[in-house]
């Protein structure tokens, strides 16, 4: 059944106007963007197909390539390009919001951004958020990239980048493609070593997050591991 045949109160666009975007499911929000479906499928059905192709994960959908998106029946190159453009705008808006925030000492302040950046990478990545003395973001960067299961982290290079950015503090993060957020003994030893190395140049390690799939990123500070 086409969405135009649905009762008004059930149509995604009308529900958004009446109740706000937060009241809609992921599929309904995508359906508004897609506008129309294909023969035998409404825009909501098509949106559900898109999500199913990516394990029901918005994060995986955001990271999908144009060719992956356009391989879904009903999603041509034009719609795939539009989706990628909207995802990139969302990333940039979140980056801009981070830059405007005054304080990043709270573990909750960067979780959403880290999930968007790292949660669906297929190999381990280690990144740093360099902060000034007021905990405002100076620069975010991937420092090391590894394999499916491990990344080599070199304290000397981390310290070198801290000095290059004239940072007063840093939040570190890396992902676990396995989907398990629990820190290994190696993760804990690495974090202690980096904290000591950074302390020698008066850079404070505020937190270290482990990002794993759709779970809430684990905070070393909240676990008492710093």
C-alpha positions as CSV (number, residue, x, y, z in Angstrom):
1,X,0.0,0.0,0.0
2,X,1.3,3.4,-0.9
3,X,1.9,5.9,1.9
4,X,-0.6,8.2,0.4
5,X,-3.3,5.6,1.1
6,X,-2.4,5.5,4.8
7,X,-4.4,7.4,7.4
8,X,-3.0,10.9,7.8
9,X,-2.0,10.3,11.4
10,X,0.1,7.3,10.3
11,X,2.0,9.0,7.5
12,X,5.7,9.7,8.4
13,X,5.7,13.3,7.2
14,X,2.4,14.2,8.9
15,X,3.6,12.6,12.1
16,X,6.9,14.5,12.0
17,X,5.0,17.8,11.6
18,X,2.6,16.9,14.4
19,X,5.0,15.2,16.9
20,X,8.5,16.2,15.9
21,X,11.3,14.2,14.2
22,X,12.2,12.4,17.4
23,X,8.9,10.6,17.4
24,X,9.7,8.7,14.1
25,X,11.6,5.5,13.7
26,X,14.8,5.3,11.7
27,X,12.9,3.8,8.7
28,X,10.3,6.5,8.8
29,X,12.9,9.3,8.8
30,X,14.6,7.6,5.9
31,X,11.3,7.3,4.1
32,X,10.7,11.0,4.3
33,X,14.0,11.5,2.6
34,X,13.4,8.9,-0.1
35,X,10.0,10.4,-0.8
36,X,8.7,7.5,-3.0
37,X,9.0,3.8,-3.1
38,X,8.9,1.3,-5.9
39,X,6.2,-1.0,-7.3
40,X,4.9,-3.1,-4.5
41,X,6.9,-1.2,-1.8
42,X,6.3,2.0,0.0
43,X,9.1,4.4,0.8
44,X,9.0,3.0,4.4
45,X,9.4,-0.5,3.0
46,X,12.3,0.7,0.9
47,X,13.9,2.4,3.9
48,X,13.5,-0.8,5.9
49,X,15.3,-2.7,3.1
50,X,18.2,-0.2,3.3
51,X,18.5,-0.7,7.0
52,X,18.3,-4.5,6.8
53,X,21.1,-4.5,4.2
54,X,23.2,-2.9,6.9
55,X,22.2,-5.0,9.8
56,X,19.7,-2.5,11.0
57,X,22.5,-0.1,11.9
58,X,22.4,3.6,11.0
59,X,26.1,3.7,11.5
60,X,26.8,1.0,8.9
61,X,24.4,2.8,6.6
62,X,26.2,6.0,7.0
63,X,29.5,4.3,6.2
64,X,28.2,2.5,3.1
65,X,29.6,3.5,-0.3
66,X,27.5,4.9,-3.1
67,X,27.8,1.6,-4.9
68,X,26.6,-0.3,-1.9
69,X,23.6,2.0,-1.4
70,X,22.6,2.0,-5.1
71,X,22.7,-1.8,-5.1
72,X,19.4,-1.8,-3.2
73,X,16.5,-2.1,-5.6
74,X,14.8,1.3,-5.8
75,X,17.9,3.2,-4.7
76,X,19.6,4.5,-7.9
77,X,22.8,6.5,-8.1
78,X,21.0,9.8,-7.7
79,X,19.4,8.8,-4.4
80,X,22.6,7.1,-3.2
81,X,24.5,10.3,-3.9
82,X,21.9,12.4,-2.0
83,X,22.1,10.1,1.0
84,X,25.9,10.3,1.1
85,X,25.7,14.1,0.9
86,X,23.2,14.2,3.8
87,X,25.4,11.9,5.9
88,X,28.4,14.0,5.2
89,X,26.5,17.2,6.2
90,X,25.6,15.5,9.5
91,X,29.2,14.6,10.2
92,X,30.3,18.2,9.5
93,X,27.6,19.6,11.7
94,X,28.7,17.3,14.5
95,X,32.3,18.4,14.0
96,X,31.3,22.0,14.1
97,X,29.3,21.4,17.3
98,X,32.3,19.8,18.9
99,X,34.4,22.8,18.0
100,X,32.0,25.2,19.7
101,X,31.7,23.3,22.9
102,X,33.6,24.8,25.8
103,X,34.3,21.8,27.8
104,X,35.2,18.2,26.9
105,X,36.2,16.9,30.3
106,X,32.9,15.0,30.6
107,X,33.0,11.5,29.1
108,X,29.5,12.0,27.7
109,X,30.4,15.0,25.6
110,X,32.2,13.1,22.9
111,X,30.6,9.6,22.8
112,X,28.2,10.3,19.9
113,X,30.9,11.7,17.7
114,X,33.3,8.8,18.4
115,X,30.6,6.3,17.6
116,X,29.9,8.1,14.3
117,X,33.6,8.1,13.5
118,X,34.8,4.7,14.7
119,X,32.0,2.3,15.5
120,X,31.7,0.7,12.1
121,X,35.3,0.7,10.9
122,X,36.5,-2.8,9.9
123,X,40.0,-2.4,11.2
124,X,41.3,-0.9,14.4
125,X,42.0,2.8,14.5
126,X,43.5,4.9,17.3
127,X,42.7,8.5,17.4
128,X,43.3,11.6,19.6
129,X,41.1,14.6,20.4
130,X,43.6,17.4,21.2
131,X,42.3,20.0,23.6
132,X,43.4,23.4,24.8
133,X,43.7,24.5,28.5
134,X,39.9,25.2,28.6
135,X,39.2,21.7,27.2
136,X,38.1,23.1,23.8
137,X,38.8,21.0,20.7
138,X,41.9,22.0,18.8
139,X,42.2,19.0,16.4
140,X,40.9,15.5,16.0
141,X,43.0,13.0,14.1
142,X,43.6,9.3,13.4
143,X,47.1,8.5,14.7
144,X,47.4,4.8,13.9
145,X,45.6,2.3,11.8
146,X,45.9,-1.4,12.3
147,X,44.5,-4.7,11.3
148,X,41.1,-6.4,12.2
149,X,42.3,-7.2,15.7
150,X,45.2,-4.9,16.7
151,X,46.9,-1.5,16.3
152,X,50.5,-0.6,17.2
153,X,50.6,2.6,19.2
154,X,53.9,4.4,19.6
155,X,54.0,6.8,22.6
156,X,56.8,8.9,21.1
157,X,54.6,9.7,18.1
158,X,51.6,10.5,20.4
159,X,53.8,13.0,22.3
160,X,55.2,14.4,19.1
161,X,51.6,15.2,17.9
162,X,50.7,16.7,21.3
163,X,53.5,19.1,21.0
164,X,52.7,19.9,17.4
165,X,49.2,20.9,18.3
166,X,50.3,22.7,21.5
167,X,47.7,20.7,23.4
168,X,47.1,20.9,27.1
169,X,45.0,17.8,27.3
170,X,43.8,14.9,25.2
171,X,41.0,12.3,24.9
172,X,42.1,9.1,23.3
173,X,39.9,6.5,21.6
174,X,40.2,3.3,19.6
175,X,37.7,0.9,18.2
176,X,37.2,-2.9,18.6
177,X,35.8,-4.3,15.3
178,X,34.9,-7.4,17.3
179,X,32.0,-5.5,18.9
180,X,33.3,-6.1,22.4
181,X,34.1,-2.9,24.3
182,X,35.9,-4.5,27.3
183,X,39.5,-3.3,27.6
184,X,42.3,-5.9,27.3
185,X,45.3,-6.0,29.5
186,X,47.3,-4.6,26.6
187,X,44.8,-1.7,26.4
188,X,45.2,-0.9,30.0
189,X,49.0,-1.1,29.9
190,X,49.1,1.1,26.8
191,X,46.9,3.7,28.4
192,X,49.1,3.8,31.5
193,X,52.2,4.2,29.4
194,X,50.7,7.0,27.3
195,X,49.5,8.8,30.4
196,X,53.0,8.8,31.8
197,X,54.6,9.8,28.5
198,X,52.2,12.7,28.1
199,X,52.6,13.8,31.6
200,X,56.3,14.5,30.9
201,X,55.3,17.2,28.5
202,X,52.4,18.5,30.7
203,X,49.6,17.1,28.6
204,X,46.8,15.6,30.7
205,X,45.1,12.4,29.5
206,X,41.4,13.1,30.3
207,X,40.0,9.8,29.1
208,X,40.4,6.9,26.8
209,X,37.3,5.4,25.1
210,X,36.8,2.0,23.5
211,X,34.2,2.1,20.7
212,X,32.6,-1.1,19.7
213,X,29.6,-1.4,17.4
214,X,26.3,0.1,18.6
215,X,27.2,-0.3,22.3
216,X,27.9,2.7,24.5
217,X,31.7,3.5,24.2
218,X,33.5,2.4,27.3
219,X,35.2,5.2,29.3
220,X,38.5,4.4,31.1
221,X,37.9,7.4,33.4
222,X,34.5,6.1,34.4
223,X,35.9,2.6,35.0
224,X,38.6,4.1,37.3
225,X,41.4,2.9,34.9
226,X,43.1,6.3,34.5
